[in-house]
Amino acid sequence: MQAPQVTVRAEADGVRVVVCSGEFDLDTTGLLVDACDIRPVPAGLLVVDVRQVAFGDSSFLNALIRLRNTRPLALRGPLPNQLHRMMEMTGALPLFEIRDTTEQAG
């Protein structure tokens, strides 16, 4: 298992980028949720970079959906195959704006 890592950086115009890498499951998805807590520094847009996510289970997808329902959110891709398949199979893919280039992501 690839240990999950989450890093956060603030960019211009209130954009907050959260970069996720590794494998996320029920025990580790809290790292993403904690990193996206915008109370200390309000973000105009939250961009979750999922390009390096090796695995994300349903709890990871659920966290992404909950985040999307509470603030402006975009995913930075391209989406890894496993995550893309899960989002497609569950019908969640159309819920997300997916930005594939640096220029679009922030």
N, CA, C and O atoms as CSV, one atom per row, in Angstrom:
chain,resi,resn,atom,element,x,y,z
A,1,MET,N,N,0.849,-1.192,0.000
A,1,MET,CA,C,0.000,0.000,0.000
A,1,MET,C,C,0.886,1.245,0.000
A,1,MET,O,O,1.863,1.329,0.744
A,2,GLN,N,N,0.529,2.203,-0.844
A,2,GLN,CA,C,1.232,3.477,-0.879
A,2,GLN,C,C,0.635,4.371,0.189
A,2,GLN,O,O,-0.565,4.644,0.192
A,3,ALA,N,N,1.487,4.823,1.096
A,3,ALA,CA,C,1.007,5.697,2.170
A,3,ALA,C,C,0.403,6.958,1.562
A,3,ALA,O,O,1.001,7.567,0.675
A,4,PRO,N,N,-0.772,7.352,2.033
A,4,PRO,CA,C,-1.403,8.554,1.505
A,4,PRO,C,C,-0.683,9.816,1.987
A,4,PRO,O,O,-0.208,9.889,3.120
A,5,GLN,N,N,-0.618,10.781,1.115
A,5,GLN,CA,C,-0.049,12.083,1.462
A,5,GLN,C,C,-0.960,13.169,0.913
A,5,GLN,O,O,-1.537,13.037,-0.166
A,6,VAL,N,N,-1.075,14.243,1.682
A,6,VAL,CA,C,-1.893,15.377,1.276
A,6,VAL,C,C,-1.105,16.635,1.567
A,6,VAL,O,O,-0.637,16.834,2.688
A,7,THR,N,N,-0.956,17.483,0.570
A,7,THR,CA,C,-0.301,18.780,0.769
A,7,THR,C,C,-1.258,19.869,0.297
A,7,THR,O,O,-2.082,19.651,-0.591
A,8,VAL,N,N,-1.132,21.034,0.905
A,8,VAL,CA,C,-2.034,22.154,0.602
A,8,VAL,C,C,-1.200,23.365,0.241
A,8,VAL,O,O,-0.179,23.644,0.869
A,9,ARG,N,N,-1.646,24.079,-0.776
A,9,ARG,CA,C,-1.002,25.354,-1.095
A,9,ARG,C,C,-2.073,26.352,-1.511
A,9,ARG,O,O,-3.063,26.001,-2.152
A,10,ALA,N,N,-1.854,27.568,-1.141
A,10,ALA,CA,C,-2.770,28.650,-1.523
A,10,ALA,C,C,-2.211,29.307,-2.777
A,10,ALA,O,O,-1.002,29.494,-2.907
A,11,GLU,N,N,-3.095,29.650,-3.685
A,11,GLU,CA,C,-2.697,30.338,-4.901
A,11,GLU,C,C,-3.468,31.653,-4.995
A,11,GLU,O,O,-4.272,31.979,-4.122
A,12,ALA,N,N,-3.215,32.384,-6.045
A,12,ALA,CA,C,-3.844,33.687,-6.239
A,12,ALA,C,C,-5.362,33.558,-6.303
A,12,ALA,O,O,-5.893,32.486,-6.596
A,13,ASP,N,N,-6.035,34.634,-6.033
A,13,ASP,CA,C,-7.491,34.740,-6.143
A,13,ASP,C,C,-8.239,33.774,-5.229
A,13,ASP,O,O,-9.335,33.330,-5.571
A,14,GLY,N,N,-7.676,33.447,-4.091
A,14,GLY,CA,C,-8.369,32.610,-3.124
A,14,GLY,C,C,-8.474,31.144,-3.488
A,14,GLY,O,O,-9.287,30.423,-2.909
A,15,VAL,N,N,-7.669,30.687,-4.434
A,15,VAL,CA,C,-7.691,29.278,-4.824
A,15,VAL,C,C,-6.825,28.487,-3.857
A,15,VAL,O,O,-5.687,28.864,-3.576
A,16,ARG,N,N,-7.371,27.393,-3.353
A,16,ARG,CA,C,-6.607,26.477,-2.495
A,16,ARG,C,C,-6.470,25.165,-3.250
A,16,ARG,O,O,-7.469,24.588,-3.679
A,17,VAL,N,N,-5.236,24.690,-3.417
A,17,VAL,CA,C,-4.973,23.433,-4.114
A,17,VAL,C,C,-4.564,22.392,-3.084
A,17,VAL,O,O,-3.633,22.605,-2.308
A,18,VAL,N,N,-5.262,21.272,-3.083
A,18,VAL,CA,C,-4.958,20.149,-2.201
A,18,VAL,C,C,-4.488,19.003,-3.093
A,18,VAL,O,O,-5.250,18.489,-3.911
A,19,VAL,N,N,-3.227,18.610,-2.927
A,19,VAL,CA,C,-2.633,17.559,-3.746
A,19,VAL,C,C,-2.653,16.259,-2.957
A,19,VAL,O,O,-2.098,16.180,-1.860
A,20,CYS,N,N,-3.295,15.239,-3.520
A,20,CYS,CA,C,-3.399,13.929,-2.886
A,20,CYS,C,C,-2.552,12.923,-3.657
A,20,CYS,O,O,-2.531,12.930,-4.888
A,21,SER,N,N,-1.855,12.061,-2.924
A,21,SER,CA,C,-1.115,10.977,-3.562
A,21,SER,C,C,-1.170,9.749,-2.671
A,21,SER,O,O,-1.327,9.853,-1.454
A,22,GLY,N,N,-1.039,8.589,-3.290
A,22,GLY,CA,C,-1.074,7.338,-2.543
A,22,GLY,C,C,-2.446,6.700,-2.568
A,22,GLY,O,O,-3.239,6.934,-3.480
A,23,GLU,N,N,-2.720,5.884,-1.548
A,23,GLU,CA,C,-3.958,5.119,-1.480
A,23,GLU,C,C,-4.821,5.608,-0.325
A,23,GLU,O,O,-4.348,5.768,0.801
A,24,PHE,N,N,-6.103,5.844,-0.627
A,24,PHE,CA,C,-7.039,6.378,0.363
A,24,PHE,C,C,-8.175,5.392,0.587
A,24,PHE,O,O,-8.790,4.900,-0.359
A,25,ASP,N,N,-8.440,5.113,1.869
A,25,ASP,CA,C,-9.554,4.254,2.246
A,25,ASP,C,C,-10.226,4.846,3.476
A,25,ASP,O,O,-9.943,5.981,3.862
A,26,LEU,N,N,-11.108,4.085,4.082
A,26,LEU,CA,C,-11.864,4.581,5.228
A,26,LEU,C,C,-10.968,5.108,6.342
A,26,LEU,O,O,-11.315,6.083,7.009
A,27,ASP,N,N,-9.822,4.472,6.545
A,27,ASP,CA,C,-8.917,4.880,7.625
A,27,ASP,C,C,-8.099,6.125,7.302
A,27,ASP,O,O,-7.611,6.791,8.214
A,28,THR,N,N,-7.940,6.450,6.019
A,28,THR,CA,C,-7.030,7.549,5.659
A,28,THR,C,C,-7.698,8.719,4.942
A,28,THR,O,O,-7.057,9.746,4.718
A,29,THR,N,N,-8.967,8.587,4.578
A,29,THR,CA,C,-9.653,9.666,3.868
A,29,THR,C,C,-9.760,10.926,4.714
A,29,THR,O,O,-9.892,12.023,4.171
A,30,GLY,N,N,-9.706,10.789,6.030
A,30,GLY,CA,C,-9.741,11.953,6.914
A,30,GLY,C,C,-8.621,12.940,6.635
A,30,GLY,O,O,-8.766,14.131,6.908
A,31,LEU,N,N,-7.494,12.459,6.090
A,31,LEU,CA,C,-6.396,13.364,5.724
A,31,LEU,C,C,-6.862,14.386,4.694
A,31,LEU,O,O,-6.526,15.567,4.787
A,32,LEU,N,N,-7.630,13.934,3.722
A,32,LEU,CA,C,-8.172,14.836,2.699
A,32,LEU,C,C,-9.142,15.821,3.317
A,32,LEU,O,O,-9.051,17.026,3.080
A,33,VAL,N,N,-10.069,15.312,4.106
A,33,VAL,CA,C,-11.095,16.174,4.719
A,33,VAL,C,C,-10.440,17.230,5.600
A,33,VAL,O,O,-10.805,18.404,5.537
A,34,ASP,N,N,-9.474,16.821,6.419
A,34,ASP,CA,C,-8.782,17.779,7.293
A,34,ASP,C,C,-8.049,18.846,6.485
A,34,ASP,O,O,-8.062,20.021,6.852
A,35,ALA,N,N,-7.415,18.446,5.398
A,35,ALA,CA,C,-6.667,19.403,4.571
A,35,ALA,C,C,-7.586,20.397,3.876
A,35,ALA,O,O,-7.169,21.512,3.561
A,36,CYS,N,N,-8.813,20.010,3.639
A,36,CYS,CA,C,-9.759,20.879,2.944
A,36,CYS,C,C,-10.553,21.765,3.877
A,36,CYS,O,O,-11.406,22.527,3.424
A,37,ASP,N,N,-10.296,21.685,5.150
A,37,ASP,CA,C,-10.988,22.528,6.116
A,37,ASP,C,C,-10.595,23.972,5.840
A,37,ASP,O,O,-9.453,24.365,6.077
A,38,ILE,N,N,-11.542,24.763,5.339
A,38,ILE,CA,C,-11.200,26.108,4.878
A,38,ILE,C,C,-11.435,27.189,5.918
A,38,ILE,O,O,-11.284,28.375,5.623
A,39,ARG,N,N,-11.800,26.801,7.121
A,39,ARG,CA,C,-12.082,27.834,8.119
A,39,ARG,C,C,-10.900,28.764,8.387
A,39,ARG,O,O,-11.105,29.975,8.463
A,40,PRO,N,N,-9.670,28.256,8.535
A,40,PRO,CA,C,-8.576,29.187,8.818
A,40,PRO,C,C,-8.290,30.156,7.673
A,40,PRO,O,O,-8.022,31.332,7.919
A,41,VAL,N,N,-8.343,29.685,6.426
A,41,VAL,CA,C,-8.070,30.526,5.265
A,41,VAL,C,C,-9.168,30.274,4.239
A,41,VAL,O,O,-9.118,29.276,3.520
A,42,PRO,N,N,-10.155,31.157,4.158
A,42,PRO,CA,C,-11.242,30.917,3.216
A,42,PRO,C,C,-10.735,30.810,1.781
A,42,PRO,O,O,-9.898,31.599,1.344
A,43,ALA,N,N,-11.247,29.836,1.068
A,43,ALA,CA,C,-10.847,29.645,-0.329
A,43,ALA,C,C,-12.021,29.963,-1.238
A,43,ALA,O,O,-13.156,29.565,-0.977
A,44,GLY,N,N,-11.729,30.688,-2.309
A,44,GLY,CA,C,-12.754,30.948,-3.302
A,44,GLY,C,C,-13.053,29.689,-4.090
A,44,GLY,O,O,-14.204,29.436,-4.446
A,45,LEU,N,N,-12.032,28.903,-4.363
A,45,LEU,CA,C,-12.174,27.658,-5.104
A,45,LEU,C,C,-11.226,26.647,-4.486
A,45,LEU,O,O,-10.072,26.956,-4.188
A,46,LEU,N,N,-11.721,25.454,-4.300
A,46,LEU,CA,C,-10.903,24.350,-3.814
A,46,LEU,C,C,-10.623,23.437,-4.999
A,46,LEU,O,O,-11.553,22.937,-5.631
A,47,VAL,N,N,-9.356,23.219,-5.303
A,47,VAL,CA,C,-8.948,22.313,-6.374
A,47,VAL,C,C,-8.274,21.117,-5.720
A,47,VAL,O,O,-7.249,21.258,-5.053
A,48,VAL,N,N,-8.858,19.935,-5.918
A,48,VAL,CA,C,-8.273,18.714,-5.379
A,48,VAL,C,C,-7.552,18.017,-6.526
A,48,VAL,O,O,-8.175,17.542,-7.476
A,49,ASP,N,N,-6.225,17.965,-6.417
A,49,ASP,CA,C,-5.383,17.334,-7.433
A,49,ASP,C,C,-5.322,15.843,-7.123
A,49,ASP,O,O,-4.704,15.437,-6.139
A,50,VAL,N,N,-5.962,15.025,-7.959
A,50,VAL,CA,C,-6.038,13.586,-7.721
A,50,VAL,C,C,-5.175,12.791,-8.693
A,50,VAL,O,O,-5.296,11.568,-8.756
A,51,ARG,N,N,-4.326,13.445,-9.435
A,51,ARG,CA,C,-3.534,12.765,-10.466
A,51,ARG,C,C,-2.647,11.660,-9.910
A,51,ARG,O,O,-2.345,10.699,-10.617
A,52,GLN,N,N,-2.228,11.780,-8.660
A,52,GLN,CA,C,-1.308,10.798,-8.088
A,52,GLN,C,C,-1.988,9.849,-7.099
A,52,GLN,O,O,-1.310,9.176,-6.322
A,53,VAL,N,N,-3.307,9.791,-7.124
A,53,VAL,CA,C,-4.035,8.870,-6.249
A,53,VAL,C,C,-3.970,7.479,-6.878
A,53,VAL,O,O,-4.516,7.249,-7.956
A,54,ALA,N,N,-3.294,6.554,-6.191
A,54,ALA,CA,C,-3.156,5.185,-6.694
A,54,ALA,C,C,-4.427,4.382,-6.460
A,54,ALA,O,O,-4.743,3.473,-7.228
A,55,PHE,N,N,-5.154,4.716,-5.401
A,55,PHE,CA,C,-6.394,4.016,-5.072
A,55,PHE,C,C,-7.242,4.918,-4.193
A,55,PHE,O,O,-6.733,5.573,-3.283
A,56,GLY,N,N,-8.524,4.947,-4.466
A,56,GLY,CA,C,-9.472,5.650,-3.611
A,56,GLY,C,C,-10.729,4.814,-3.523
A,56,GLY,O,O,-11.316,4.472,-4.549
A,57,ASP,N,N,-11.159,4.476,-2.307
A,57,ASP,CA,C,-12.360,3.664,-2.159
A,57,ASP,C,C,-13.595,4.547,-2.078
A,57,ASP,O,O,-13.527,5.754,-2.309
A,58,SER,N,N,-14.727,3.929,-1.747
A,58,SER,CA,C,-15.982,4.676,-1.714
A,58,SER,C,C,-15.974,5.782,-0.656
A,58,SER,O,O,-16.668,6.786,-0.811
A,59,SER,N,N,-15.195,5.609,0.420
A,59,SER,CA,C,-15.139,6.675,1.427
A,59,SER,C,C,-14.409,7.899,0.870
A,59,SER,O,O,-14.745,9.031,1.220
A,60,PHE,N,N,-13.420,7.685,0.013
A,60,PHE,CA,C,-12.713,8.787,-0.643
A,60,PHE,C,C,-13.672,9.530,-1.573
A,60,PHE,O,O,-13.727,10.760,-1.567
A,61,LEU,N,N,-14.428,8.772,-2.373
A,61,LEU,CA,C,-15.406,9.387,-3.267
A,61,LEU,C,C,-16.468,10.132,-2.465
A,61,LEU,O,O,-16.854,11.242,-2.830
A,62,ASN,N,N,-16.939,9.538,-1.387
A,62,ASN,CA,C,-17.929,10.184,-0.536
A,62,ASN,C,C,-17.399,11.506,0.011
A,62,ASN,O,O,-18.129,12.496,0.056
A,63,ALA,N,N,-16.134,11.526,0.425
A,63,ALA,CA,C,-15.534,12.767,0.933
A,63,ALA,C,C,-15.493,13.824,-0.167
A,63,ALA,O,O,-15.784,14.992,0.088
A,64,LEU,N,N,-15.134,13.428,-1.386
A,64,LEU,CA,C,-15.109,14.385,-2.498
A,64,LEU,C,C,-16.507,14.956,-2.749
A,64,LEU,O,O,-16.659,16.154,-2.985
A,65,ILE,N,N,-17.517,14.101,-2.698
A,65,ILE,CA,C,-18.890,14.565,-2.927
A,65,ILE,C,C,-19.334,15.513,-1.818
A,65,ILE,O,O,-19.946,16.545,-2.091
A,66,ARG,N,N,-19.027,15.169,-0.570
A,66,ARG,CA,C,-19.394,16.054,0.545
A,66,ARG,C,C,-18.688,17.399,0.405
A,66,ARG,O,O,-19.307,18.440,0.627
A,67,LEU,N,N,-17.420,17.400,0.046
A,67,LEU,CA,C,-16.682,18.659,-0.138
A,67,LEU,C,C,-17.318,19.480,-1.256
A,67,LEU,O,O,-17.483,20.693,-1.126
A,68,ARG,N,N,-17.669,18.825,-2.340
A,68,ARG,CA,C,-18.266,19.505,-3.482
A,68,ARG,C,C,-19.604,20.137,-3.113
A,68,ARG,O,O,-19.983,21.175,-3.656
A,69,ASN,N,N,-20.307,19.506,-2.190
A,69,ASN,CA,C,-21.609,20.031,-1.780
A,69,ASN,C,C,-21.509,21.205,-0.812
A,69,ASN,O,O,-22.521,21.842,-0.520
A,70,THR,N,N,-20.320,21.504,-0.312
A,70,THR,CA,C,-20.179,22.573,0.680
A,70,THR,C,C,-19.364,23.771,0.204
A,70,THR,O,O,-19.287,24.778,0.907
A,71,ARG,N,N,-18.761,23.680,-0.962
A,71,ARG,CA,C,-17.916,24.772,-1.459
A,71,ARG,C,C,-17.640,24.596,-2.945
A,71,ARG,O,O,-17.820,23.502,-3.478
A,72,PRO,N,N,-17.202,25.661,-3.625
A,72,PRO,CA,C,-16.807,25.514,-5.024
A,72,PRO,C,C,-15.599,24.571,-5.100
A,72,PRO,O,O,-14.591,24.787,-4.427
A,73,LEU,N,N,-15.713,23.525,-5.926
A,73,LEU,CA,C,-14.660,22.519,-5.991
A,73,LEU,C,C,-14.462,22.050,-7.419
A,73,LEU,O,O,-15.418,21.898,-8.180
A,74,ALA,N,N,-13.202,21.823,-7.771
A,74,ALA,CA,C,-12.851,21.213,-9.054
A,74,ALA,C,C,-11.802,20.151,-8.779
A,74,ALA,O,O,-11.025,20.258,-7.830
A,75,LEU,N,N,-11.791,19.124,-9.620
A,75,LEU,CA,C,-10.753,18.103,-9.537
A,75,LEU,C,C,-9.714,18.386,-10.605
A,75,LEU,O,O,-10.049,18.723,-11.741
A,76,ARG,N,N,-8.455,18.246,-10.233
A,76,ARG,CA,C,-7.386,18.408,-11.212
A,76,ARG,C,C,-6.980,17.024,-11.666
A,76,ARG,O,O,-6.601,16.182,-10.852
A,77,GLY,N,N,-7.058,16.789,-12.937
A,77,GLY,CA,C,-6.750,15.492,-13.507
A,77,GLY,C,C,-5.626,15.574,-14.498
A,77,GLY,O,O,-4.876,16.549,-14.526
A,78,PRO,N,N,-5.509,14.566,-15.300
A,78,PRO,CA,C,-6.525,13.564,-15.566
A,78,PRO,C,C,-6.729,12.623,-14.383
A,78,PRO,O,O,-5.817,12.381,-13.592
A,79,LEU,N,N,-7.948,12.101,-14.286
A,79,LEU,CA,C,-8.273,11.186,-13.203
A,79,LEU,C,C,-7.538,9.862,-13.403
A,79,LEU,O,O,-7.452,9.359,-14.523
A,80,PRO,N,N,-7.008,9.297,-12.314
A,80,PRO,CA,C,-6.434,7.950,-12.413
A,80,PRO,C,C,-7.524,6.963,-12.847
A,80,PRO,O,O,-8.699,7.159,-12.536
A,81,ASN,N,N,-7.137,5.912,-13.562
A,81,ASN,CA,C,-8.109,4.966,-14.114
A,81,ASN,C,C,-9.065,4.415,-13.065
A,81,ASN,O,O,-10.275,4.392,-13.290
A,82,GLN,N,N,-8.550,3.973,-11.927
A,82,GLN,CA,C,-9.394,3.358,-10.907
A,82,GLN,C,C,-10.438,4.350,-10.389
A,82,GLN,O,O,-11.608,4.001,-10.238
A,83,LEU,N,N,-10.013,5.579,-10.119
A,83,LEU,CA,C,-10.932,6.594,-9.615
A,83,LEU,C,C,-11.964,6.957,-10.681
A,83,LEU,O,O,-13.144,7.124,-10.372
A,84,HIS,N,N,-11.528,7.080,-11.924
A,84,HIS,CA,C,-12.430,7.393,-13.027
A,84,HIS,C,C,-13.484,6.303,-13.175
A,84,HIS,O,O,-14.667,6.608,-13.326
A,85,ARG,N,N,-13.074,5.039,-13.134
A,85,ARG,CA,C,-14.027,3.934,-13.262
A,85,ARG,C,C,-15.054,3.952,-12.135
A,85,ARG,O,O,-16.249,3.780,-12.375
A,86,MET,N,N,-14.584,4.163,-10.899
A,86,MET,CA,C,-15.507,4.177,-9.770
A,86,MET,C,C,-16.503,5.336,-9.904
A,86,MET,O,O,-17.695,5.164,-9.650
A,87,MET,N,N,-16.018,6.505,-10.299
A,87,MET,CA,C,-16.904,7.654,-10.441
A,87,MET,C,C,-17.909,7.434,-11.572
A,87,MET,O,O,-19.063,7.854,-11.484
A,88,GLU,N,N,-17.460,6.778,-12.620
A,88,GLU,CA,C,-18.339,6.492,-13.743
A,88,GLU,C,C,-19.393,5.455,-13.348
A,88,GLU,O,O,-20.572,5.625,-13.657
A,89,MET,N,N,-18.980,4.393,-12.672
A,89,MET,CA,C,-19.902,3.322,-12.274
A,89,MET,C,C,-20.954,3.794,-11.275
A,89,MET,O,O,-22.085,3.309,-11.286
A,90,THR,N,N,-20.585,4.738,-10.412
A,90,THR,CA,C,-21.519,5.217,-9.398
A,90,THR,C,C,-22.364,6.388,-9.883
A,90,THR,O,O,-23.287,6.815,-9.190
A,91,GLY,N,N,-22.059,6.906,-11.062
A,91,GLY,CA,C,-22.800,8.050,-11.576
A,91,GLY,C,C,-22.323,9.381,-11.014
A,91,GLY,O,O,-22.974,10.406,-11.214
A,92,ALA,N,N,-21.187,9.376,-10.310
A,92,ALA,CA,C,-20.681,10.598,-9.678
A,92,ALA,C,C,-19.864,11.469,-10.627
A,92,ALA,O,O,-19.659,12.649,-10.345
A,93,LEU,N,N,-19.398,10.925,-11.730
A,93,LEU,CA,C,-18.517,11.673,-12.626
A,93,LEU,C,C,-19.102,13.009,-13.076
A,93,LEU,O,O,-18.384,14.009,-13.061
A,94,PRO,N,N,-20.384,13.071,-13.477
A,94,PRO,CA,C,-20.934,14.355,-13.926
A,94,PRO,C,C,-21.053,15.414,-12.823
A,94,PRO,O,O,-21.276,16.589,-13.117
A,95,LEU,N,N,-20.908,15.011,-11.573
A,95,LEU,CA,C,-21.010,15.971,-10.474
A,95,LEU,C,C,-19.808,16.904,-10.393
A,95,LEU,O,O,-19.878,17.960,-9.766
A,96,PHE,N,N,-18.699,16.510,-11.033
A,96,PHE,CA,C,-17.441,17.222,-10.828
A,96,PHE,C,C,-16.965,17.934,-12.081
A,96,PHE,O,O,-17.089,17.438,-13.200
A,97,GLU,N,N,-16.412,19.122,-11.846
A,97,GLU,CA,C,-15.673,19.819,-12.883
A,97,GLU,C,C,-14.253,19.259,-12.820
A,97,GLU,O,O,-13.618,19.276,-11.766
A,98,ILE,N,N,-13.762,18.764,-13.958
A,98,ILE,CA,C,-12.422,18.186,-13.993
A,98,ILE,C,C,-11.557,19.056,-14.884
A,98,ILE,O,O,-11.868,19.287,-16.052
A,99,ARG,N,N,-10.468,19.532,-14.307
A,99,ARG,CA,C,-9.543,20.418,-15.008
A,99,ARG,C,C,-8.251,19.667,-15.253
A,99,ARG,O,O,-7.589,19.222,-14.316
A,100,ASP,N,N,-7.896,19.530,-16.533
A,100,ASP,CA,C,-6.742,18.716,-16.890
A,100,ASP,C,C,-5.452,19.494,-17.108
A,100,ASP,O,O,-4.408,18.882,-17.334
A,101,THR,N,N,-5.486,20.820,-17.047
A,101,THR,CA,C,-4.268,21.583,-17.280
A,101,THR,C,C,-3.992,22.528,-16.121
A,101,THR,O,O,-4.896,22.914,-15.381
A,102,THR,N,N,-2.751,22.882,-15.983
A,102,THR,CA,C,-2.350,23.815,-14.928
A,102,THR,C,C,-3.063,25.143,-15.079
A,102,THR,O,O,-3.475,25.748,-14.088
A,103,GLU,N,N,-3.210,25.603,-16.318
A,103,GLU,CA,C,-3.852,26.900,-16.536
A,103,GLU,C,C,-5.290,26.885,-16.057
A,103,GLU,O,O,-5.781,27.896,-15.555
A,104,GLN,N,N,-5.978,25.757,-16.200
A,104,GLN,CA,C,-7.366,25.682,-15.775
A,104,GLN,C,C,-7.500,25.489,-14.280
A,104,GLN,O,O,-8.525,25.850,-13.703
A,105,ALA,N,N,-6.471,24.917,-13.630
A,105,ALA,CA,C,-6.617,24.496,-12.240
A,105,ALA,C,C,-6.520,25.630,-11.249
A,105,ALA,O,O,-6.861,25.435,-10.082
A,106,GLY,N,N,-6.087,26.766,-11.637
A,106,GLY,CA,C,-6.021,27.773,-10.614
A,106,GLY,C,C,-5.724,29.136,-11.108
A,106,GLY,O,O,-5.645,30.076,-10.316
